[in-house]
């Protein structure tokens, strides 16, 4: 199985939000919290935001549902 480390960045300001380990191929739809290595996000209720205020995703306790239009993946 492929293992890849992804840098998930804000689409507006370019700041790194997560450093995430992804297994397998396919699109990133959810970030499982136990696979996040580095977390620079801000949580307000269920919303996960960048430091600039851009909403990155929705917190569902075990994973974060990502809003693809608001991130860049490198």
C-alpha positions as CSV (number, residue, x, y, z in Angstrom):
1,X,0.0,0.0,0.0
2,X,1.3,3.5,-0.9
3,X,2.1,5.8,2.0
4,X,2.4,9.5,1.2
5,X,2.9,12.6,3.4
6,X,0.8,15.6,2.3
7,X,1.1,19.2,3.1
8,X,-2.4,20.7,3.2
9,X,-2.4,24.4,2.7
10,X,-4.9,27.2,2.7
11,X,-6.0,28.3,-0.8
12,X,-6.2,32.0,0.2
13,X,-3.1,32.7,2.3
14,X,-0.9,29.7,1.5
15,X,-0.2,28.7,5.2
16,X,0.2,25.1,6.0
17,X,-2.8,23.8,7.9
18,X,-2.0,20.0,8.3
19,X,0.8,17.7,7.6
20,X,-1.0,14.5,6.9
21,X,-0.1,10.8,6.2
22,X,-2.3,9.3,3.4
23,X,-2.4,5.6,2.6
24,X,-3.5,4.4,-0.8
25,X,-4.4,6.2,-3.9
26,X,-7.4,8.4,-4.6
27,X,-8.8,11.8,-3.6
28,X,-8.5,13.3,-0.2
29,X,-12.1,13.6,1.1
30,X,-11.5,13.2,4.9
31,X,-8.5,13.8,7.1
32,X,-8.6,11.1,9.8
33,X,-7.4,12.8,13.1
34,X,-5.0,9.9,14.0
35,X,-3.1,10.4,10.7
36,X,-2.5,14.2,11.2
37,X,1.2,14.7,12.1
38,X,1.1,18.5,12.5
39,X,-2.0,20.6,13.1
40,X,-1.9,24.4,12.6
41,X,-5.7,24.8,12.3
42,X,-8.1,26.8,14.5
43,X,-11.3,25.1,15.7
44,X,-14.5,27.1,16.2
45,X,-17.3,24.8,17.1
46,X,-17.5,22.2,14.3
47,X,-15.6,24.4,11.8
48,X,-11.9,23.9,11.2
49,X,-10.3,27.1,9.9
50,X,-7.0,28.5,8.8
51,X,-5.4,31.4,10.7
52,X,-6.8,33.8,8.0
53,X,-10.4,32.7,8.8
54,X,-10.9,30.5,5.7
55,X,-13.1,27.4,6.5
56,X,-11.1,24.3,5.7
57,X,-13.5,21.6,6.8
58,X,-16.1,20.3,9.3
59,X,-15.0,18.3,12.4
60,X,-16.9,15.0,12.7
61,X,-15.1,13.9,15.9
62,X,-13.0,11.0,14.3
63,X,-12.3,12.8,11.0
64,X,-12.4,16.2,9.3
65,X,-14.5,16.5,6.2
66,X,-12.4,18.6,3.8
67,X,-13.7,21.4,1.6
68,X,-11.6,20.9,-1.5
69,X,-12.2,24.3,-3.0
70,X,-10.5,25.9,0.1
71,X,-7.2,23.9,0.1
72,X,-4.1,23.2,-1.9
73,X,-2.3,19.8,-1.5
74,X,1.4,19.5,-2.0
